[in-house]
Amino acid sequence: MPHPIPQPDQAPARRRFLARLTAATAALGAAAGAWPLLASLAPAADTLAQDETVLDLAGLPPGGSLLITWRHRPVMAIHRSPAELEALRKLGPAPFETDTEALPWPIRTSHRGLRADLAVFTAMCTYDSASLPPPERQGERAGRFRCPWCGSHYDLAGRPRGYGPARLALHVPPYLALRENRLLVGRTAPASA
């Protein structure tokens, strides 16, 4: 049977249809090929399980601090005393604080944590990524962190206080309370059974 010859007025419409069909098939094939590649970049389940660190605060007195490592970063937990909480309240918001409603919980609260007397954040300067020493407890800089490299100051809530070039607050890692004196750094919700 002879193949019908398309009429000149039907040829452009058929070409457009075939071009679109070819492009859609190519896009679908590219997505199907890219999916396994992108899925291979995700961390394995055993790596994610090692990404959690238990923080035991049983021996941490008010005014004390504890340093652990999480994701190769220093994380500091500070048990703030009532006097430090009052001083923090009197300081008010940091000069560079933005709209706190846009920040994820628990950073929205004025003390930036699950409990008012406990602060947990990465002890790395947000300007130059230098490790921060424990906060000073006496003198004119009492209740502040000071970056040894750039001189930026942070209060006990991890907020920059206007000294030095840092303008971002210290990062609060995801954590949840297991018990009164135990925290799990690296997860914000209990594991589903």
N, C-alpha and C positions, 0 to 999 in steps of 0.2 A: 504494500500500500504506500503510495507516495506521501512523503511528509509535507504537510501544508506549509506553504511559504507565508510567513507573517506579513500582514499588510503594513505599509509604511507608517500608518497612524498608530499601530499597536506596538511597534518595536521599542520606542522610548519607555513606555510604561513597563514592559516586560524586563527591560534592562535595569530599570530602577528597582523593581522587585527583586531580581536576582542579585543585584549589588547589595541591597539591604539584608537579604537572607545570608549572603556570604559574610558580611560584616558582623551580623548577629552570631553566626556560627563561630567565627574567629574569636569574638569576645567571650563567648561561652567556653571555648577551648582554652583560652588564656586564663580565665578565672579558675577553671578546673585544674590547670597545671600549676597555678600559683598557690592554690589552697594548701597542698601538702608542704610546700616550701615555707609558707608563713606559719603553719601549724608546727613545723619543726623548730622554729625560733622560740617558742614558748618554753618556759622552764618545766622540767619534769616534776612529777608529784613528790619524789623523794627529795628533790632540791627545795621545793616549797615547804616541805615538812621541817627541814633543817633551818628554815628562815625564821623560826619562832624561838624566842629566848624567854625563859622564865626568870623573873626578877623577884628576889626574895627580900622584902623590906622589914623583916622581923627585927633585926638588930639596928635599924636606922633610927637614931634619936631625932627629935625635933631640932632643926637647924643643921642636920647632917646631909651628906650627899653620897651617892653611890654611882660608880661609873661601870658600864658594861659595854660589850661590843655587839652590835647588831648590823648585819649586812656590811661588815667591815667598816662601820662607822661608830664613833663613840656616842653612846646614849647615856645621859645623866638623869638620875632620879634625885629629886630634892624634897626632903620632908621639911616644909616651911613651918616655922614656929608661929604662934599667935602674934607676936610682935612684928614678924616679917610680913604676915598677912595684912596687918593694919597699915604698915608702911607701904605695902603694895597698893592697898586701896586708896591711900592718900595721894600716891603718885598720879593716879588717873590714867587715861589712855596715853599710849605712846604718841609722840609727835607725828609719826609717819603712818599711823594705823589707818587702814582703809575701812570700807564698810564691812563690818564683821558678819553681817548676815550672809554674805557671799562665801564665807569660809566654811569648811566642813566642820561638823561637830566633832570633838569637844572644844575646838579652838575658839568657838564663838563666845564662850564664857569669859569673864574678865580675868579669871585665873588660868585659863587655857588648859583645862584638864578635867578629869572625871571627878576628882575631889579637890576642894579648895586648898587643903594642906599638902598636896602632893603635885609636883611638877615633873613631867617626863618629856624630854626633848633631846634632839641630837645636839651634842656639844661641839658643833662646828660653826665657825663664823660664816654668816651668809654673804659676806663680801669676798673673803679670800680662802674660805674652807679650812682655815687653821683650827686645830683642836683647842677648845677653850678649857682653861683650868677651872677648878671648883670656884664658886663665888667667894668674894671677899666677905668676911664676917665682921671686921672691925675697920675703923677709920672712916674717912669721908666717902669712900666708895663701898661702904658696907651694903650687902644685899645686891651686888652687881657682879656680872661677869665682865671681864675685860679681855678682848682679843690681844694676844701678845704681839701680833704682827701689825695690824692696822690701827689698833687702839679703840675700836668700837666698843661701846658699853651696852650691855643687855641687863634688864631687870630680872627679878626672880620668876617672872612669867615668860621669860625668853623674848621680850620685846625690845627693840633698839631704843635707846634713850636719847639720841641726838648727839652723842659724842662719837666722832669717827665717821667713816663713809658708809657703814652698813645701814640699809633702809628696810630690810626684810626681817621679820621675826624668825626665831629659831624654829626649825621644822619639828612638829609634834608627830612622832611615829604612831602608827596604829597600835593600840594596846587595849586590853580588857582586863578587868579585875577577876581573878580566879577565886580569891578569898580576900579577907581583910588586908593581909600583908603580902599577898602574892599577885604579881601582874604577869600577863603574857604579852610580850612585845612582839608585834608582827601580825596580829589578828584583831579585828574589831568585833567579830561576832562569834559566839560559841560554835564549835564544829557540830554539824548535824550528824545524828547517829544513823 
